[in-house]
Every structure is written in C-alpha cells, then in structure tokens.
Amino acid sequence: MKKAISAIAAALLLATPLVSFAQTAEAASPAPYSVFVDQPTGFTFVKLPSGWKFVGAVSKEEARHVPASVLTSVLPGEAGRAVETASK
C-alpha cells in the first residue's frame, strides 16, 4: 500500500509542471495537484481543484526525507508567527 501511495505521489509530482509565480500582496495558495506531507504524522494530501484530498500515509522516516517539490507546510510565511492571546 505504501509503495502504491508513493508511486501516486511521484506520478503527481512528475505530472505537475514547474511554474514560477511572481510575488503578490495576497497569500499564495498551493498550485493544483501539489503534494503535502504532514511530517509529524506522515499523512499525505494532494491539492485538487476542488480542495485537499487525503491519499494515504507514509512512514515517519519517509516523511522526513521527501523531495524538495513536496510541501511540508501550507501556511503563509507570516502565519507561523506567535500571536498573543488573552488568558482567563
């Protein structure tokens, strides 16, 4: 099963054209058919035109060694900042 998921992810990566985008003021959304691997869990998702689709999971070891074209974060650069919240 893991080999099939890895094969699907690899095929999607090869099918996705490498495109360069100019920076804009808006937060950029991942391109359709981008692959995202959540490194703590290994859960793997593909960005479809209709939204994110869970396609399976890889081992934690495989999740640490993904190709550079695989997303490991989908947050905009500013979203990872610490935000002060009121405590009760």
The 8 nearest C-alpha neighbors of each residue, nearest first, counted from 0:
[[1, 3, 2, 4, 5, 55, 56, 57],
 [2, 0, 4, 3, 5, 57, 56, 55],
 [1, 3, 5, 0, 4, 6, 7, 57],
 [2, 4, 6, 0, 1, 5, 7, 8],
 [5, 3, 7, 1, 6, 2, 8, 0],
 [4, 6, 2, 8, 3, 7, 1, 9],
 [5, 7, 3, 9, 4, 8, 2, 10],
 [8, 6, 4, 10, 9, 5, 11, 3],
 [7, 9, 5, 11, 6, 10, 4, 12],
 [10, 8, 12, 6, 11, 7, 5, 13],
 [11, 9, 7, 13, 12, 8, 6, 14],
 [12, 10, 14, 8, 9, 13, 15, 7],
 [11, 13, 9, 15, 10, 14, 8, 34],
 [12, 14, 10, 11, 15, 9, 16, 8],
 [15, 13, 11, 12, 10, 16, 32, 9],
 [14, 16, 12, 13, 11, 17, 32, 33],
 [17, 15, 18, 14, 13, 12, 19, 32],
 [16, 18, 15, 19, 68, 13, 14, 12],
 [19, 17, 16, 20, 15, 30, 21, 68],
 [18, 20, 21, 17, 22, 16, 30, 27],
 [19, 21, 22, 18, 23, 27, 17, 30],
 [22, 20, 23, 19, 27, 18, 24, 25],
 [23, 21, 20, 24, 27, 25, 26, 19],
 [22, 24, 25, 21, 26, 27, 20, 28],
 [23, 25, 26, 22, 27, 21, 75, 77],
 [26, 24, 23, 27, 22, 28, 75, 21],
 [25, 27, 75, 28, 24, 23, 76, 22],
 [28, 26, 25, 29, 75, 23, 22, 24],
 [27, 29, 30, 26, 73, 75, 31, 25],
 [30, 28, 33, 31, 27, 73, 46, 32],
 [29, 31, 33, 28, 32, 46, 47, 48],
 [30, 32, 47, 46, 33, 48, 29, 45],
 [33, 31, 46, 47, 45, 30, 34, 11],
 [34, 32, 46, 31, 45, 30, 29, 35],
 [33, 35, 45, 69, 44, 70, 32, 46],
 [36, 34, 70, 44, 71, 43, 69, 45],
 [35, 37, 43, 71, 42, 38, 41, 70],
 [38, 36, 41, 42, 40, 39, 71, 43],
 [37, 39, 62, 41, 40, 36, 63, 71],
 [38, 40, 37, 41, 59, 62, 42, 63],
 [41, 39, 42, 38, 37, 59, 56, 58],
 [42, 40, 57, 56, 38, 37, 62, 59],
 [43, 41, 56, 37, 40, 36, 55, 57],
 [44, 42, 36, 56, 55, 54, 35, 53],
 [43, 45, 53, 35, 52, 54, 34, 51],
 [44, 46, 34, 52, 33, 32, 51, 47],
 [47, 45, 51, 32, 31, 33, 50, 52],
 [46, 48, 50, 31, 49, 32, 51, 45],
 [47, 49, 31, 50, 46, 32, 51, 30],
 [48, 50, 47, 51, 46, 52, 31, 32],
 [51, 49, 47, 48, 46, 52, 45, 31],
 [50, 52, 46, 45, 47, 44, 53, 49],
 [53, 51, 45, 44, 54, 46, 50, 47],
 [54, 52, 44, 55, 43, 45, 51, 42],
 [55, 53, 44, 43, 52, 45, 4, 56],
 [56, 54, 43, 53, 42, 4, 57, 44],
 [55, 57, 42, 41, 43, 58, 54, 1],
 [56, 58, 41, 61, 62, 1, 42, 59],
 [57, 59, 61, 60, 41, 62, 56, 40],
 [58, 60, 62, 61, 41, 63, 57, 40],
 [59, 61, 58, 63, 62, 64, 57, 41],
 [62, 60, 58, 64, 63, 59, 57, 65],
 [63, 61, 59, 38, 41, 60, 64, 65],
 [62, 64, 60, 61, 65, 38, 59, 41],
 [65, 63, 61, 62, 66, 60, 67, 59],
 [64, 66, 62, 63, 69, 67, 61, 36],
 [67, 65, 68, 69, 64, 70, 9, 12],
 [66, 68, 69, 65, 70, 64, 71, 12],
 [67, 69, 66, 70, 12, 34, 65, 33],
 [70, 68, 34, 67, 66, 35, 65, 71],
 [71, 69, 35, 72, 34, 36, 68, 73],
 [70, 72, 36, 35, 37, 69, 38, 73],
 [73, 71, 70, 74, 35, 37, 36, 75],
 [72, 74, 75, 71, 70, 29, 35, 28],
 [73, 75, 72, 78, 76, 79, 77, 26],
 [74, 76, 78, 77, 26, 73, 27, 79],
 [77, 75, 78, 74, 79, 80, 26, 73],
 [76, 78, 79, 75, 80, 74, 26, 81],
 [79, 77, 75, 80, 76, 74, 81, 82],
 [78, 80, 77, 76, 81, 74, 75, 82],
 [81, 79, 78, 77, 82, 76, 83, 75],
 [80, 82, 79, 83, 78, 84, 77, 76],
 [81, 83, 80, 84, 79, 78, 85, 77],
 [84, 82, 81, 85, 86, 80, 79, 87],
 [85, 83, 82, 86, 81, 87, 80, 79],
 [84, 86, 87, 83, 82, 81, 80, 79],
 [87, 85, 84, 83, 82, 81, 80, 79],
 [86, 85, 84, 83, 82, 81, 80, 79]]
